[in-house]
Amino acid sequence: MRISEIRVFRVELPVGEGAYSWSNDNSVAVFDSTVAEIATEAGVKGVGEICPLGAAYLPAFAEGARTAIAELAPGLIGLDPCNLGTINAAMDSRLRGHPFAKSPLDIACWDILGKTAGLPVCTLLGGRQGEAVELYRAISQDSPEAMAGSVARYRSEGYRRFQLKVGGDPDTDINRIRQCAAVLHRGDVLIADANTGWTRHGAARVAGAVADLDVYIEQPCADYDACLSIRRRTRHPFVLDESIDSLAAAARAIADDAMDVVNVKISKIGGLTKARMVRDLCASSAIAMTIEDTWGGDIATTAIAHLAHSTDPRMRFSCTDFNSYVTRDIARGAAKRVGGSMAAPEAPGLGVEPLYEVLGEPVAVYR
């Protein structure tokens, strides 16, 4: 089987709440998502999706993904999409870095591999573990009162894990954490996610001021060493996210005892192939994981579900249902939230069928 064509689509995903806001004054109302479809001479097709969280969150942005795919795609024509090692080696040889742009192509190849084998991707990634995977809900940055109201509302919908978008003024963030903690019930989980937004002294102040609360501290500072300093000064369970962008970064953090939980974002690592490596390394070191991505719609959410559902439940902290945050469906058969959990589809491959009437005409075609 050989790759014969790659089509690229651009689709806008409006946020259901009107806007999604986090640290450093970042906010997005409509996400710019890219869907890559790989076709083979045998007639089997696969799809993947990349949706950066705006242009100022990670070294990734939507137009950059499509430009990088233009560099990558010609080098994949004629290759066997089921030979994932060769696919990833070809992409790394043709373009240094830019893992976010490689991710949808890698995911599309996993979709083809699953369809060819007649198995869902989660089976190929290690086997379906349990009936469903537990979700967290990100609480967009707002006033302490509004964020506490959002926690209560989403709790009523079935969520039990809440990731507060903090990383602003330390005094305001302390109030945000306290007010949100006050509306939780026994067994709920609270994560204060600064998304790199605090200075070292600000992070130290916040961690100290909420020392009496049961709360996780996530990626307080932009610099890894600053995060490690805060980790060593707090008793709170500690999560790393933006600092972990490769297998080597994960290995270093494990060696430094820098985290209790890690966020494995599929596109930040470069796709399912490399995310699985990070997943397995962390699992072998008893580091729990949130399986997610930077953002996305039905296709990205379904890839998340397959990786999460094939992860040991003891090492599975949570995962994300990004298609619940947006107002537009882009595929049939996608993983969908039921209460506070979701399950990977059981159909072969990812189990999704793109809605071409929503995706529109491709913005690029490579043959």
ZAZA-163688 format. One line per 3 residues: their letters; for each residue x, y negated, z negated of N, C-alpha, C. Coordinates in steps of 0.2 Angstrom, whole numbers, plus 5000, padded with zeros to 4 digits. Each point is the difference from the previous one (the first is absolute). Layout:
// ZAZA-163688
a = X/Y/Z/X/Y/Z/X/Y/Z ~ ...
//
This chain:
// ZAZA-163688
mri = 5004/5006/5000/4996/4994/5000/5004/4994/5000 ~ 4999/4995/5004/5004/4994/5001/4995/4994/4999 ~ 5003/4994/4998/4997/4994/4999/4999/4997/5007
sei = 4994/4998/5002/4999/4997/5007/4999/4993/5000 ~ 4997/4998/4995/4997/4993/4999/4999/4998/4993 ~ 5002/4993/4999/4999/4997/4993/4996/4994/5001
rvf = 4994/4999/4997/4996/4994/5001/4999/4997/4993 ~ 5000/4993/5000/5001/4996/4994/4994/4996/5000 ~ 4996/5000/4994/4994/4995/4999/5001/4996/4995
rve = 4997/4994/5000/5000/4995/4995/4993/4999/4997 ~ 4999/5000/4994/4993/5000/4997/5000/4996/4994 ~ 4995/4995/4999/5000/4996/4994/4995/5003/4995
lpv = 5002/5000/4994/4997/5003/4994/4998/4995/4995 ~ 4994/4997/5000/4998/4995/4995/4999/5003/4993 ~ 5002/4996/4995/5000/5003/4993/4993/4999/4998
geg = 4997/5005/4996/4993/5000/4998/4999/4994/4995 ~ 5005/4999/4996/4999/4995/4994/5001/4993/5003 ~ 5002/4999/5006/5001/4993/5003/5008/4999/5001
ays = 5004/5002/4995/5007/4999/5000/5003/5005/4995 ~ 5006/5002/5001/5004/5004/4995/5006/4996/4998 ~ 5001/4998/4994/5006/4996/4998/5004/5004/4995
wsn = 5007/4998/5000/5004/5003/4995/5006/4995/4999 ~ 5006/5002/4997/5005/4995/4998/5003/4996/5005 ~ 5003/4995/4998/5004/4995/5004/4995/4996/5005
dns = 4994/4999/4998/4995/4997/5004/4998/5003/5006 ~ 5001/5006/5001/4998/5004/5006/4992/5002/5000 ~ 4997/4999/5006/4993/5002/5000/4999/5002/5008
vav = 4996/5005/5001/4998/5002/5007/4992/5001/5000 ~ 4997/4997/5005/4993/5001/5001/4998/5005/5005 ~ 5004/5000/5005/4999/5005/5006/5007/5003/5001
fds = 5000/5007/4999/5007/5003/5002/5000/5002/5007 ~ 5007/5000/5002/5001/5001/5007/5003/5007/5001 ~ 4997/5005/5002/5002/5007/5000/5002/5002/5007
tva = 5004/5005/5000/5003/5003/5007/4998/5007/5000 ~ 4997/5003/5005/4999/5007/5000/5004/5002/5006 ~ 5004/5005/4999/5004/5004/5006/4997/5006/5001
eia = 4998/5002/5007/4998/5006/5002/5005/5003/5005 ~ 5002/5006/4998/5004/5004/5004/4997/5006/5004 ~ 5000/5000/5006/4997/5005/5004/5006/5005/5003
tea = 4998/5006/5001/5004/5005/5003/4998/5003/5006 ~ 5005/5003/5004/4998/5003/5006/4995/5005/5000 ~ 5000/5003/4993/4995/5006/4999/4993/4997/4998
gvk = 4999/4994/5000/4993/4997/4999/4999/4999/4992 ~ 5005/5001/4996/4999/4999/4993/5002/4993/4998 ~ 4996/4997/4996/5002/4993/4998/5000/4999/4992
gvg = 5004/4995/4998/5001/4999/4993/5000/4992/4999 ~ 4998/4998/4994/5000/4993/4998/5003/4999/4994 ~ 5003/4994/4999/5002/4997/4994/4999/4993/4999
eic = 5001/4997/4994/4998/4993/4999/5005/4997/4996 ~ 5002/4993/5001/5004/4996/4996/4997/4993/4999 ~ 4999/4998/4994/4997/4994/4998/5004/4997/4995
plg = 5005/4995/5001/5003/4997/4995/4996/4995/4996 ~ 5002/4999/4994/4996/4996/4995/5002/4993/5002 ~ 4998/4997/5005/5002/4993/5002/5007/5000/5002
aay = 5003/4994/5001/5007/5000/5003/5005/4998/4994 ~ 4998/4999/4994/5004/4997/4995/5001/5005/4994 ~ 4998/5006/5001/5000/5005/4994/5006/5004/5000
lpa = 5001/5004/5006/5006/5004/5001/5003/4998/5007 ~ 5006/5002/5001/5003/4999/5007/4996/5003/5005 ~ 4994/4998/5001/4996/5004/5005/4994/4995/5002
fae = 4998/4999/5006/4994/4997/5002/4997/5002/5007 ~ 4994/4999/5001/4996/5004/5005/5003/4999/5007 ~ 5002/4994/5002/5002/4999/5007/5007/5003/5000
gar = 5004/5000/4995/5006/5004/5000/5000/5007/5001 ~ 4994/5003/4997/4999/5007/5001/4999/5002/5007 ~ 4996/4996/5004/4998/5001/5007/5006/4999/5004
tai = 5004/4995/4998/5007/4998/5004/5005/5006/4999 ~ 5000/5003/4994/5005/5005/4999/4997/5007/5003 ~ 4994/5001/5001/4997/5006/5003/5002/4999/5008
ael = 5000/4994/5002/5002/4999/5007/5007/5003/5001 ~ 5004/4999/4995/5007/5002/5001/5001/5008/4999 ~ 4995/5003/4995/5001/5007/4999/4996/5004/5005
apg = 4994/4998/5002/4996/5005/5004/5003/5003/5006 ~ 5004/4996/5004/5003/5003/5006/5005/5006/4999 ~ 5003/4999/4994/5005/5006/4998/4996/5006/4997
lig = 4994/5000/4999/4996/5006/4998/4997/5003/5006 ~ 4999/4997/5006/4997/5003/5005/5004/5006/5003 ~ 4996/5006/5000/5004/5006/5002/5002/5005/4994
ldp = 5000/4997/4994/5002/5004/4994/4994/5004/4998 ~ 5001/5005/4996/4995/5005/4997/4998/4996/4994 ~ 4994/4998/4999/4997/4997/4994/5000/5004/4994
cnl = 5000/5007/5001/5000/5005/4994/5007/5001/4997 ~ 5005/4997/5004/5007/5001/4997/5001/4993/4996 ~ 4998/5000/4994/5000/4993/4997/5007/4998/4998
gti = 5005/5005/4999/5007/4998/4999/5003/4996/5006 ~ 4998/5003/5006/5003/4997/5006/4996/4993/5001 ~ 4994/4999/4999/4996/4994/5000/5003/4995/4996
naa = 5001/5001/4994/5003/4995/4995/5007/4999/5002 ~ 5004/5004/5002/5007/4999/5002/5000/4995/5006 ~ 4996/5002/5005/4999/4995/5006/4999/4993/4998
mds = 4995/4999/4995/4998/4994/4998/5005/4996/4996 ~ 5004/5004/4996/5005/4997/4996/5006/4998/5004 ~ 5001/5004/5006/5006/4999/5004/4998/4994/5005
rlr = 4994/4999/5001/4998/4994/5005/4999/4994/4997 ~ 4998/5000/4993/4999/4993/4997/5002/5001/4992 ~ 5005/4996/4998/5002/5001/4993/4995/4996/4996
ghp = 4998/5004/4994/4996/4997/4996/4992/4999/5002 ~ 4997/4995/4998/4993/4999/5002/4995/5007/4999 ~ 5001/5003/4994/4996/5006/4999/4993/4999/5001
fak = 4997/4994/4998/4993/4999/5001/4997/5001/5007 ~ 5004/4999/5005/4998/5000/5007/5001/5008/5002 ~ 5004/5004/4997/5001/5007/5002/4994/5004/4996
spl = 4997/4997/4995/4995/5004/4996/4994/5002/5004 ~ 4997/4996/5004/4994/5002/5004/5002/5006/5005 ~ 5006/4999/5003/5002/5005/5005/5001/5007/4997
dia = 5003/5000/4994/5001/5006/4996/4994/5003/4998 ~ 4995/4996/4998/4994/5003/4997/4996/5003/5006 ~ 5000/4996/5006/4997/5003/5006/5003/5007/5002
cwd = 5006/5001/4999/5003/5006/5002/4998/5006/4995 ~ 4999/4998/4993/4997/5004/4995/4993/5002/5002 ~ 4996/4996/5003/4993/5001/5002/5000/5005/5005
ilg = 5005/4999/5005/5000/5005/5006/5003/5007/4997 ~ 5005/5000/4996/5002/5006/4997/4994/5004/4997 ~ 4996/4996/4996/4995/5004/4996/4994/5002/5005
kta = 4999/4996/5005/4995/5003/5005/5003/5006/5004 ~ 5006/5000/5002/5003/5005/5003/5000/5007/4996 ~ 5002/4999/4993/5000/5006/4996/4993/5002/4997
glp = 4995/4995/5002/4993/5002/4997/4999/4999/4993 ~ 5005/4996/4997/5000/4998/4993/4999/4993/4998 ~ 4997/4998/4994/5000/4993/4998/5007/4998/4998
vct = 5002/4994/5001/5007/4998/4998/5002/5001/4993 ~ 4995/5000/4995/5002/5001/4993/5002/5007/4999 ~ 4998/5005/5004/5002/5007/5000/5007/5000/5002
llg = 5002/4997/5005/5007/4999/5003/5005/4997/4995 ~ 4997/4995/4996/5004/4996/4996/5001/5004/4993 ~ 4997/5006/4999/5001/5003/4994/4994/5004/4997
grq = 4995/4999/5003/4994/5003/4998/4995/4996/4996 ~ 4993/5001/5001/4995/4996/4996/5001/5002/4993 ~ 5000/4995/4996/5001/5001/4992/4994/4997/4997
gea = 4995/5004/4998/4994/4997/4997/4995/4998/5005 ~ 4994/4998/4997/4994/4998/5004/5000/4993/5002 ~ 5004/4996/4997/5000/4993/5002/5006/4996/4996
vel = 5001/4994/5002/5006/4996/4997/4997/4994/4997 ~ 5002/4998/4994/4998/4994/4997/5002/4994/5003 ~ 4996/4995/5000/5002/4993/5003/5001/4995/4995
yra = 5004/4995/5002/5000/4994/4996/4997/4994/5003 ~ 4997/4995/4997/4998/4994/5003/5004/4994/4999 ~ 5003/4997/5005/5004/4994/4999/4995/4994/4999
isq = 5001/4996/4995/4996/4994/4998/5004/4994/5002 ~ 4997/4997/5005/5003/4994/5003/5001/4995/4995 ~ 5006/4996/5001/5001/4995/4995/4995/4994/5000
dsp = 4998/4999/4994/4995/4994/4999/5000/4998/4993 ~ 4995/4997/4997/5000/4997/4993/5000/5007/4996 ~ 5002/4999/4994/4999/5006/4995/4993/5002/5000
eam = 4995/4996/4999/4993/5002/5000/4998/5003/5006 ~ 5002/4998/5006/4997/5003/5006/5003/5007/5001 ~ 5007/5001/4998/5003/5006/5001/4997/5005/4995
ags = 4998/4998/4994/4997/5005/4995/4993/5002/5003 ~ 4997/4995/5003/4993/5002/5003/5001/5005/5006 ~ 5005/4999/5004/5002/5005/5005/5001/5007/4997
var = 5004/5000/4995/5001/5006/4997/4994/5004/4998 ~ 4996/4996/4996/4993/5003/4998/4996/5002/5006 ~ 5000/4996/5005/4996/5002/5006/5002/5006/5003
yrs = 5007/5001/5001/5003/5006/5004/4999/5006/4995 ~ 5001/4999/4994/4999/5005/4995/4993/5004/5001 ~ 4995/4995/5001/4993/5003/5001/4999/5004/5006
egy = 5005/4999/5005/5000/5003/5006/5004/5007/5000 ~ 5003/5001/4995/5003/5007/4999/5008/4999/4999 ~ 5003/4995/5001/5007/4999/4999/5002/5000/4993
rrf = 5006/5003/4998/5002/5001/4993/5007/4997/5000 ~ 5003/4998/5005/5007/4997/5000/5000/4994/5004 ~ 5003/4995/4996/5000/4993/5003/5007/4997/5000
qlk = 5001/4997/5006/5007/4997/5001/4999/4992/5001 ~ 5001/4997/4994/4999/4993/5000/5006/4996/5004 ~ 4998/4996/5004/5004/4996/5004/5002/4993/4996
vgg = 5006/5001/4996/5003/4995/4996/5006/4997/5004 ~ 5005/4998/4996/5006/4997/5003/4999/4993/5002 ~ 4996/4996/4996/5000/4993/5000/5002/4997/4994
dpd = 4997/4995/4997/5002/4997/4994/5000/5005/4994 ~ 5005/5000/4996/5000/5006/4995/4994/4999/4995 ~ 4999/4994/4998/4994/4999/4995/4994/5002/5003
tdi = 4998/4998/5006/4994/5002/5004/5000/5008/5000 ~ 5006/5003/5002/5000/5007/5001/4999/5004/4994 ~ 5002/4997/4994/4999/5003/4994/4993/5000/4998
nri = 4996/4995/5002/4993/4999/4999/4996/5005/5005 ~ 5003/5000/5006/4997/5005/5005/5000/5007/4997 ~ 5006/5002/4998/5001/5007/4997/4995/5001/4994
rqc = 5000/4996/4996/4996/5001/4993/4993/5000/5002 ~ 4997/4995/5004/4993/5000/5002/4998/5007/5003 ~ 5004/5002/5005/4998/5006/5004/5001/5006/4995
aav = 5005/5001/4996/5000/5005/4995/4994/5001/4996 ~ 4997/4994/4998/4994/5000/4995/4994/5003/5003 ~ 5000/5001/5007/4994/5002/5003/5001/5008/5002
lhr = 5005/5003/4998/5002/5007/5002/4997/5004/4995 ~ 4999/5007/5002/4997/5005/4996/5006/5005/4998 ~ 4999/5004/4996/5005/5005/4998/5001/5004/5006
gdv = 5007/5002/5002/5001/5004/5005/5002/4996/5007 ~ 4998/4993/5000/5001/4996/5006/5008/4998/5000 ~ 5002/4998/5005/5008/4999/5001/5000/4993/5003
lia = 5005/4996/4997/5001/4993/5002/5007/4999/5002 ~ 5001/4997/5006/5007/4999/5003/5000/4992/5001 ~ 5005/4997/4997/5001/4993/5001/5006/5000/5006
dan = 4998/4998/5006/5004/5000/5006/5002/4993/5002 ~ 5006/4999/4998/5003/4993/5002/5002/4999/5007 ~ 5001/5006/5004/5002/4999/5007/5006/4996/5001
tgw = 5005/5000/4995/5006/4997/5001/4999/4993/4997 ~ 4995/4997/4998/4998/4993/4999/5003/4997/4994 ~ 5002/5004/4995/5003/4997/4994/5007/4998/5000
trh = 5003/4995/4997/5007/5000/4998/5002/5005/4995 ~ 5006/5001/4999/5002/5004/4994/4997/4998/4993 ~ 5001/4994/4999/4998/4998/4993/4992/4999/5000
gaa = 4997/4999/5005/4993/5000/5000/4997/5007/4999 ~ 5003/5005/5004/4998/5007/4999/5001/5002/4993 ~ 5006/4998/4997/5001/5002/4993/4995/4997/4995
rva = 4998/4994/5001/4995/4997/4996/4993/5004/5001 ~ 4998/5001/5006/4994/5004/5001/5000/5007/4996 ~ 5005/5003/5002/5001/5007/4997/4999/5000/4992
gav = 5004/4995/4997/5000/4999/4993/4993/4998/4997 ~ 4997/4996/5004/4993/4997/4998/4995/5005/5000 ~ 5000/5006/5004/4995/5005/5000/5003/5006/4998
adl = 5004/5000/4995/5004/5006/4998/4995/5005/4996 ~ 4994/4997/4997/4995/5003/4997/4995/5004/5004 ~ 5000/4999/5007/4995/5002/5004/5003/5007/5004
dvy = 4995/5004/5002/5002/5006/5004/5000/4998/5007 ~ 5005/4997/5003/5001/4998/5007/5006/5002/5003 ~ 5000/5001/5007/5006/5002/5003/5002/4993/5003
ieq = 5007/4999/5001/5003/4994/5003/5003/5002/5006 ~ 4998/4997/5006/5002/5002/5007/5004/4994/5003 ~ 5006/5002/5003/5004/4996/5004/5000/4993/4997
pca = 5002/4998/4994/5000/4993/4998/5004/4995/5004 ~ 5006/5002/5002/5004/4996/5004/5002/5002/5007 ~ 5003/4995/5004/5002/5002/5006/5006/5004/5001
dyd = 5004/4999/4995/5007/5003/5000/5000/5007/4996 ~ 5003/5005/5003/4999/5007/4996/5004/4999/4994 ~ 5006/4997/4999/5003/5000/4994/4996/4996/4995
acl = 4997/4995/5002/4995/4996/4995/4995/5004/4997 ~ 4997/5004/5005/4995/5005/4998/5002/5005/4995 ~ 5006/5002/5001/5004/5005/4996/5001/4997/4993
sir = 5002/4994/5000/5001/4996/4993/4993/5000/4996 ~ 4995/4998/5004/4993/5000/4996/4998/5007/4998 ~ 5001/5005/5004/4999/5007/4998/5003/5002/4994
rrt = 5006/4998/4999/5004/5002/4994/4998/4996/4994 ~ 4996/4995/5001/4998/4996/4994/4993/5000/4998 ~ 4996/5005/5003/4993/5001/4999/4999/5007/4999
rhp = 4994/5001/4996/4998/5007/4998/4994/5002/5005 ~ 4998/4995/5004/4995/5002/5005/5002/5005/5005 ~ 4996/5004/5002/5001/5004/5006/5002/4996/5006
fvl = 5004/5002/5004/5003/4995/5005/4999/5003/5007 ~ 4998/4995/5005/4999/5002/5007/5004/4996/5004 ~ 5003/5004/5005/5004/4996/5005/4996/5001/5007
des = 5000/4995/5004/4997/5000/5007/5005/4997/5005 ~ 5000/4993/5001/5003/4997/5005/5008/5002/5000 ~ 5003/5002/4995/5007/5002/5000/5001/5006/5003
ids = 4995/5005/5000/5001/5006/5003/4998/5001/5007 ~ 5005/4999/5004/4998/5000/5008/5004/5005/5003 ~ 5003/5005/4997/5004/5005/5003/5001/5006/4995
laa = 5002/5006/5003/5002/5005/4996/5006/4999/4995 ~ 5005/4996/5003/5005/4998/4996/4998/4995/4994 ~ 4996/4996/5002/4997/4995/4994/4997/5004/4995
aar = 4996/5005/5002/4996/5004/4995/5005/5004/4996 ~ 5005/5003/5003/5006/5004/4996/5003/4995/4995 ~ 5002/4994/5002/5003/4996/4996/4996/4998/4994
aia = 4994/4999/5001/4995/4998/4994/4999/5006/4996 ~ 5000/5006/5002/4999/5006/4996/5007/5001/4996 ~ 5005/4999/5003/5007/5000/4996/5000/4995/4995
dda = 4998/4994/5001/5000/4995/4995/4994/5000/4995 ~ 4996/5005/5000/4994/5000/4996/4996/4993/5000 ~ 4999/4998/5007/4997/4993/5001/4993/5000/5000
mdv = 4997/5006/5000/4992/5000/5001/4997/5006/4997 ~ 4994/5000/4998/4996/5006/4998/4995/5002/5006 ~ 4998/4995/5004/4996/5001/5006/5003/4996/5005
vnv = 4999/5002/5007/5002/4997/5005/4994/4999/5005 ~ 5000/4995/5004/4995/4999/5005/5003/5002/5007 ~ 4998/5005/5003/5002/5003/5006/4996/4997/5006
kis = 5002/4995/5003/4996/4997/5006/5003/5003/5006 ~ 4996/5003/5004/5002/5004/5005/5003/4996/5006 ~ 4998/4994/5001/5003/4996/5006/5007/4997/4997
kig = 5000/4999/4994/5006/4997/4997/5006/5005/5001 ~ 4999/5006/4999/5005/5005/5001/5001/5002/5007 ~ 4995/4999/5005/5001/5002/5007/4996/5005/5002
glt = 4994/5002/4997/4996/5005/5002/4999/5006/4995 ~ 4996/5005/5002/4999/5006/4996/5006/5004/4999 ~ 5004/5001/5005/5006/5004/5000/5004/4998/4994
kar = 5002/4993/5000/5004/4998/4995/4997/4999/4993 ~ 4994/4998/5000/4996/4999/4994/4999/5007/4996 ~ 5000/5006/5004/4999/5006/4997/5007/5002/4997
mvr = 5006/4998/5002/5006/5001/4997/5000/4996/4994 ~ 4998/4994/4999/5000/4996/4994/4995/5003/4995 ~ 4995/5002/5003/4995/5003/4995/5003/5007/4997
dlc = 5003/5004/5004/5003/5006/4997/5006/4999/4995 ~ 5004/4995/5002/5005/4998/4995/4997/4997/4994 ~ 4995/4996/5000/4997/4997/4994/4997/5006/4996
ass = 4996/5004/5003/4997/5006/4997/5005/5004/4996 ~ 5006/5001/5003/5005/5005/4997/5003/4997/4994 ~ 4999/4993/5000/5003/4996/4994/4995/4998/4995
aia = 4994/5003/5001/4994/4998/4995/4998/4993/5000 ~ 5001/4996/5006/4998/4994/5001/4993/5000/5003 ~ 4995/4997/4997/4993/5000/5002/5000/4995/5006
mti = 4995/5001/5004/5000/4995/5006/4993/4998/5002 ~ 5000/4993/5002/4994/4998/5003/5001/5000/5008 ~ 4996/5004/5003/5001/5001/5008/4995/4995/5003
edt = 5004/4996/5004/4996/4994/5004/5003/4998/5006 ~ 4999/4994/5002/5003/4996/5005/5000/4993/4999 ~ 5002/4996/5005/5000/4993/4999/4992/4997/5000
wgg = 4997/5003/5005/4993/4999/5001/4997/5004/5006 ~ 4994/4999/5002/4998/5003/5006/4992/5002/5000 ~ 4998/5003/5005/4993/5002/5001/4999/5008/4999
dia = 4996/5003/5004/4998/5007/4999/5006/5004/5002 ~ 5004/4999/5004/5006/5004/5002/5005/5000/4995 ~ 5002/4994/4998/5005/5000/4994/4998/5003/4994
tta = 4993/4999/4998/4997/5003/4994/5000/5007/5001 ~ 4999/5003/5005/5000/5007/5001/5007/5003/5000 ~ 5005/4997/5002/5007/5002/5000/5002/5000/4992
iah = 4998/4995/4997/5001/5000/4992/4997/5006/4997 ~ 4993/5001/5002/4997/5006/4997/5003/5007/5001 ~ 5003/5001/5006/5003/5006/5001/5007/5001/4996
lah = 5004/4994/4999/5006/5001/4997/4998/5001/4992 ~ 4995/4996/4998/4998/5000/4993/4997/5007/4998 ~ 4996/5003/5004/4997/5006/4999/5004/5006/5000
std = 5006/4999/5003/5005/5006/5000/5005/4999/4995 ~ 4999/4995/4995/5005/4999/4995/4998/5003/4994 ~ 5004/5003/4996/4999/5003/4993/4996/4995/4996
prm = 4994/5002/4998/4995/4996/4996/5004/4997/4994 ~ 5005/5004/4997/5003/4997/4994/5005/4994/5002 ~ 5002/5000/5006/5004/4994/5002/4996/4995/5004
rfs = 4994/5001/5000/4995/4995/5004/4997/4995/4995 ~ 5003/4994/5000/4997/4995/4996/4994/4997/5003 ~ 5000/4999/5006/4994/4997/5003/5001/4999/5008
ctd = 4995/4998/5003/5001/4998/5007/4995/4995/5002 ~ 5000/4998/5007/4996/4994/5001/4995/5001/5006 ~ 4995/4997/5000/4994/5001/5005/5000/4993/5004
fns = 5004/4998/5004/5000/4994/5003/4994/4998/5004 ~ 4997/5006/5003/4995/4999/5004/4993/4997/4996 ~ 5001/5001/4993/4994/4997/4996/5001/4993/4999
yvt = 5006/4997/5002/5001/4993/4999/4998/4996/5006 ~ 4999/5003/5005/4999/4996/5006/4993/5002/5003 ~ 4997/4996/5005/4994/5000/5002/4999/5003/5007
rdi = 5005/5003/5003/5000/5003/5006/5003/5007/5001 ~ 4996/5005/5002/5002/5006/5001/5003/5001/5007 ~ 5006/5003/5000/5004/5001/5007/5000/5007/5002
arg = 4998/5005/4996/5000/5007/5002/4995/5004/4996 ~ 4997/5005/5004/4996/5005/4997/5003/5006/4996 ~ 4997/5002/4995/5003/5006/4996/5006/4998/4995
aak = 5000/4994/4999/5006/4998/4995/4998/5002/4993 ~ 5005/5000/4996/5000/5001/4993/4996/4994/4997 ~ 4995/5001/4996/4996/4995/4997/4999/5001/4992
rvg = 4999/4994/4997/5000/5000/4993/4993/5003/4998 ~ 5000/5004/4995/4994/5003/4996/5001/4999/4993 ~ 4996/4994/4997/5002/4999/4993/5007/4997/5000
gsm = 5004/5003/4996/5007/4998/4999/5005/5004/5003 ~ 4998/5004/5005/5005/5005/5003/4998/5001/5007 ~ 5005/5003/5004/4999/5002/5007/5003/5006/5001
aap = 4998/5003/5006/5004/5006/5002/5002/5000/5007 ~ 5005/5003/5002/5003/5001/5007/4995/5004/5004 ~ 4999/4998/5006/4996/5004/5005/5002/5007/5001
eap = 4996/5004/5001/5002/5007/5001/5001/5002/5007 ~ 4998/4996/5005/5001/5001/5007/5007/5000/5002 ~ 5002/5003/5005/5007/5000/5002/5003/4993/5001
glg = 5007/5000/4999/5003/4993/5001/4998/4995/4994 ~ 5000/4994/5002/4997/4995/4995/4992/5001/4999 ~ 4997/5003/5005/4993/5001/5000/4996/4994/5002
vep = 5003/4995/5003/4996/4994/5002/5000/4999/5007 ~ 4995/4996/5002/4999/4999/5008/4999/4992/5000 ~ 5005/4997/5004/4999/4993/5000/4994/4997/5003
lye = 4997/4995/4998/4995/4996/5003/5002/4995/5005 ~ 5001/5002/5006/5003/4996/5005/4996/4994/5002 ~ 4993/5000/4999/4996/4994/5001/5002/4995/4995
vlg = 5003/5002/4994/5002/4995/4995/5007/4998/5001 ~ 5004/5005/5002/5007/4998/5002/5001/4996/5006 ~ 4996/5001/5005/5000/4996/5006/5005/5002/5005
epv = 5002/4996/5004/5006/5002/5005/5006/5000/4997 ~ 5005/5005/5002/5006/5000/4997/5004/4993/5002 ~ 5004/4998/4995/5005/4994/5001/5006/5002/5004
avy = 5002/5006/5000/5006/5003/5003/4999/5007/5002 ~ 5003/5002/5005/5000/5007/5002/5007/5002/5003 ~ 5002/5006/4997/5007/5002/5002/5000/5007/5003
r = 5003/5001/5006/4999/5007/5003/5007/5002/5002
//
